[in-house]
């Protein structure tokens, strides 16, 4: 199976308890995020409901954009000796107003809970962390500082006794809560007071490979939201520019900048720096001559009807499967257009299978013998996972109604059945693991049609991975936690709170790596044996691409969300230390929907929504770029997180949409390197 797991869904479920979050954090300060599992720094009891205590911090302040979103960690404590279930719903229409009653924040959501579980199971005396966040809308158009902005929100709490009442609701209780906070818009201040804020100097020389100065080279220095461009080197190849540094006390990091240097006849080169207040960062940047031309031939295009949302492949690329998802189309418009396509890297189509509706995932075993797809049925809670062979023969089908499990009593015939979201096989193909939209996990010995165990991670199960030896199952869920289970027994080995639901994950020999939908820290590298966070990085925007080099020294992270608060939207990190090594300008927009390292780790192939390119890992210089999508219409921004490439980059398979008539149409493209 390919390293990259594509489980991203941007708008799946309404933001049911986002406003509750706001209410609970009145006068709350952001908790330390460098270690997501730490206790609150200055905990304050914010609310109590039926023996469940909700804690936050004493005060809250926020600096935009380098803090990302307004983020708060809460701790919920079941102080009773009972198993408890707490459900909450909040109005979805709250806005923030300043002292002049001007609306300053109206686009609010809690990314860690999208899709929201909007409930918690508690064992006696159990504690659970919860992260909540607010988006700050139109930050460039507000005053420099906003003080004491207020939210008011009505929240309905419903308590259910897990054992006695078996989920029959008790009477709900309504609360009206308010939160005050302060926002400082650093980017806005910088725009107004550029020279005053620009207290760091970036300077250096641009030379060729022999050390000769390059005159008239173009130098751009940017941090994502701040950019200093149009700088030209002089006759000595010298450049100098003042920039605005920022040190986040919350993250204990200086904001990152990238020096991008280009000149006619030379390869564009990127250099990552961290400028500091009243300091000078000096760099000598050498440009290599433009590299030999690489060429690809488009060998085939398969019309998939709907955008190729997810793609998976066998280890050698002999079997590749794709499925459509995330079009937001009505069921009548989807009818007859949703299908799974199974082909090879050369473009040979083995079979196509019509699906009941769009589906978020497909899985191919490493040996190419099995293809697993999730079937969902519109308008019902019914769903299943089906295993096919390479000829399209159905080998196994799970029950159409997967029942929700009580994690403490083991009972399953409760409320509605649950819709399956993802399904994978163990590396030896013996175990089938399913995850549901409502936070359930089922493990089957599918060849003997026997369910072995189940669990309740709480929150929609987004990704599932096995360790290489199949001893452990790693799961990300909508409640903001990642879990490690013993694959044989289902026993929980560890859990770690990463503040938001995972969109992609990878297991290496040492680490469990996960990137999240959106929050302050969107990339986590976790010790896969202990569950402790080794390092994390504030990518801030959502992640949708992960890849690890063959020697496990480098980690690629990418987002298709464009540059926002960091230039690292297509970036390589040192896997062990978390040091940002390089960023990549993919077809001009610093975004990525998938990536593959070359066998020797010297080059990386990156896909965007518009095409793909090959880049020098060390310098960021483009070796080859191919724009597949014509024009720059909506079709150039399709959600097609689909890429397969052989390690020598001879074969490339990717999903795009070259039909400008509609954003969500899609095709599967096959390319072969010709020189």
Buried (B, 14 or more C-beta within 10 A) or exposed (E): BBBBBBBBBBEBBEBBBBBBBBBBBBBBBBBBBBBBBBEBEEBBEBBEBBBBBBBBBEBBBBBBBBBBBBBBBBBBBBBEEBBBBBBBBBEBEBBBBBEEEEEBBEEBBBBBBBBBBBBBBBBEEBBBBBBBBBBBBEBEEBBBEBEEBBBBBBBBBBBBBBEEEBBEEEEEEEBEBEBBBBBBBBBBBBBEEBEEBBBBBBBBBBBBEEEEBBBEBBBBBBBBBBBBEEBEBBEEBEBBBBBBBBBBEBBEBBBBBBBBBBBEEBBBBBBBBBBBEEEEBEBEBBBEEBEEEBEBEEBBBBEBBBBBBBBBBBEEBBBBBBBBBBBEBEEEEBEEBBBBBBBBBBBEEBBBBEBBBBBBBBBBBBBBBBBBBBBBEEEEBBBBBBBBBBEEEEBBEBEBBBBBBBBBEEBBEEEEBBBBBBBBBBBEBBBBBBBBBBBBBBBBEBEEEEBBBBBBBBBBBBBBBBBEEBEBBBBBBBBBBBBBBEBBEBEBBBBBBBBBBBBBBBBBEBBBBBBBBBBBBBBBBBBBBEBEBBBBBBBBBBBBBBBBBEEBEBBBBBBBBEBBBBBBBBBBBEBBEBEBBBBBBBBEBBBBBBBBBBEEBEBBBBBBBBBBBBBBBBBBBBBBBBBBBEEEBEBBBBBBBBBBBBBEBBBBBBBBBBBBEBBBBBBBBBBBBEE
